[in-house]
Amino acid sequence: MSAAVRGGRRRGRVPRFYFSLRSPYSWLAYRDLVDRYPRTAVAVEWVPFFEPDELSRKLLAEAGGAFPYTPMSAEKHRYILQDVRRLAAGRGLEFTWPVDRDPVWEVPHLGYLAAARHGRGPEFVALAARARWELGLDICDRTVIGGFALELGLEQEELACAADDSSLRAEGVRVLLEIQRDGVFGVPFFVDHYDKYWGVDRLPDFVAALEKRTAADPVGIPGVSGTPLPPSVSSVDDGHAGGCG
């Protein structure tokens, strides 16, 4: 089982970063996390947030869950286009706005879970972010996702066909249930115990809270103040509080 779906009492759980490979605000938060707060990046759980397809909705309903996502209005979409352009420019980032045609978001997000099983989750996110936001590629294309395999040292079919894997489907449902339990309604979303932070502009507050708690309990959050980021991650070049609902 991946770190994203570990059990245990909530107060004993590692702080969590909910992200979506679809969301431009998640992309910006991801960049801020690995570029500005690398030790926090390795100390938190990375949990994918994705809009379920018909099969995942059925499995989720059978498990007693529901997904909080609601379709975005045209006005909000136009605002986000402007806002993300401003925020990216302020970070010195250039990007290509991708076009999504009949996307199935299990393809990249269950692909992430497949990579995470091998300890390659953050590296998968780096490749997916580059593909979507820098190259304008369709990350719901199985060929694109399978193309990450060589660089990750994984099997191409395992990544490309993750959405067809019943065990990964089940893990995806467990993640969707976790999203509901944590009250996640948009991304990026950060959770530390019962404290929640929504939006890219809340990331500094989340990090500050973790550092404050670490200072009081040095063993309480392993890695926040002492563990270096693996080179493969630290060298990545890749509604509304700065978040998508």
N, C-alpha and C positions, 0 to 999 in steps of 0.2 A: 504493500500500500504506500502511496506517495505521501510526502509530507503534507500535501494539501488536504488530505482527508484523515489525518491522524485523529484518534479519539482522545479520551481522557477528560478530566474536569476542565472547564473553561478557564479557570484561574491558573491552571498549570500549563496552558497552551502557549506556544510561541506566537508572538505578534504576527499579523497577517497583512499581506498586500494583495488585494483583489484587483486584477487587471483584465483588460480585454484586448485581444490583438486587433479587434475591429476599431477601437476607440482612439481618436487622435489625442484626447487628454490622457489616456493611459500611456500612449507612446511618450508624451512629454514627461509624465511622472516617472516612467521607466528610465528615461534619459537622465532626469534629475537624480533619481535614486542611485544609478550606477556611476554617474559622473561626480555628484556632489557628496553622496553619502554611501560610499562603497562598503563600509563595514556594516551598516544597517542592511544593505542589500543582501548580504550573506546570512544575516541573523534572523530575517523574517521568512515566513512561509509565502511562497508565490502561489496564489490560487486563481485559476482562470474563471472568468465571468463571461458566459456566452449565452446568446439567445438560442433556446433549444429548437430543434426541428420537430416534425410531427412524431417521430419515434421517441425522441427524448421526452417530449411533453407527455406522451402516453405512459412511459415508464415512470416519469416523475409523479404523475397523477396517481398511478398505482401504488407508489410509495407514500402517498399522502401529502405531496408537496405541490407547490405552484411557483411560477416564475414571475418576478415583479416588473419585468420590462414592458413599457408601453411605446407604441410607435411615435416617432418624432414628427412634429409639425414642420411644414415647409419654412415657416418663419424662424423656428429654432435652428433648423439646418443652415439657413443663410447666415444667421448670426455666428454659428460655430465656424463656418468657413472664414469669416472675417477674424474672429477671435483667435483661432488656432494660427492663422497667418501672423498675427501680431505676436503671440506668445513664442512661436518658433523663431521669428526674426529677433526677438529679444534675447534668445539663447544662441544666436548665430547658426541656427539650423535651417537648412533648405529641405524642402520636401515636395513630393508629387502627390496630388490628391488622387487617391485610387477610385476606380469606378467598380461598384459591386453589382454583379448581374446574377440574380437568383442564388445568393450565397447560402452555403450550408456551413454554419460556424463550428460544427463538430469537427470538420476536416482539420482546421488548424489547432483547435483547442484540445481535442483528444490526441492530436499529434503531439502537442505539448506534454500531455500526461504520459504518453508513450516515452518521450525523451526523458521526462522527469524520473521515470522508473529506473533509468540508467544513470541518474545523477547529472543529466545534461539539460535540465529545464531552462536555466537562465541563458545558456548558449543557444537553445532553440528560439527563445524569445528574441535574442539579438538578431538571429538570421531572419525571423519572420518580420521583425520591425524594419529591418533594412529592405527586405523584399517589398513590403507594402508601402512604406512611407518614403523610401529613397528611390526605389526602382519602379514603383507603381504597378507591381505585379499582383495577380489575383491569388491571395493566399488560401482561397477556398478551392483552388485547382490542386488536385492530388499530385499532379506532376511537380508543381512548385514545392509542395511540402516534402515529397519524396526526394527532391533535389537537395535537401538539407542533409541527407543521410551521410554522404561521403565526408563532409566537414565535421559532422558529429561523431563519426565512427560507428554508425548504427546501420541497421538493415533498411534499405529503401522501402521495401514493402510494409514493414512495421509502421513507418511514419505515414506513408501514402494511404494505407488502408486502415488507419487507426479507427476511423468512424465505423468500420465494419466489424471491429473486434468486440465481441459481447462483453468481455471483462472490462474493456475501456469504456464501453457504454455504461456499464454498471458503476464504474468509478466516476464517470461524468455525472450520473444521477446523484451519487453521494455528494459531489461537489455542489450541485444545484441545491440539494437539501441544506448544505452548509451555508450557502448564500442566503437562503431563507432564514435559517436559525440566527445568523449574524445580523439580519435586518439590512442586507446590502441592497440598495435600490439604484445604484449607478456606480460608475467607475471614473477614475481610480478611487478606491475605498481602502482605508487602513483601519485595522482593528487591533486594539491592545486591551486585553481583558474586556471590560464593558465600555471602554472609551472608543469612540468611532470618529473618523475623520474622512470627509468626502471632498474630493477635488484635488487637483495638482497643487493648488496654493495652500493646502492643509498639510502637505508633506513635511515642511519644516517643523510644524507644531507636533506632528507625530514623532519625528526624530528627537525633538527636544524632550518630549515626555519619556521616550525610551531611555535617553541618556540620563535624565534625572533619576529614573527608577534604577538604572544600572549603578549610578553613583551610590545610591542607598543600599543596593543589593548587588554587588559585583558579579555574583553567580546567577542572578535572576534572569538575565537575557544574554546567553552566550554569544560573543562575537560583536556586540554593538560597539564596544570600546576597545577591542583588542585583536580581533581576528582579521587578517588581511584578506582582501578580495582575490580570488584566483585570477591569474593573469588572463585567462580566456575571457573573463567577464570585464575586468578593469580596463582592458585594452579595446573594448567595443567602440567602434566609430560609426557608429551608425547615424441638463440643466443646471442652476448653474453656479458652481463654485469652482470652475475649472474642471467640471466633471460632466459625464454624459449619463442621462437617465434612460 
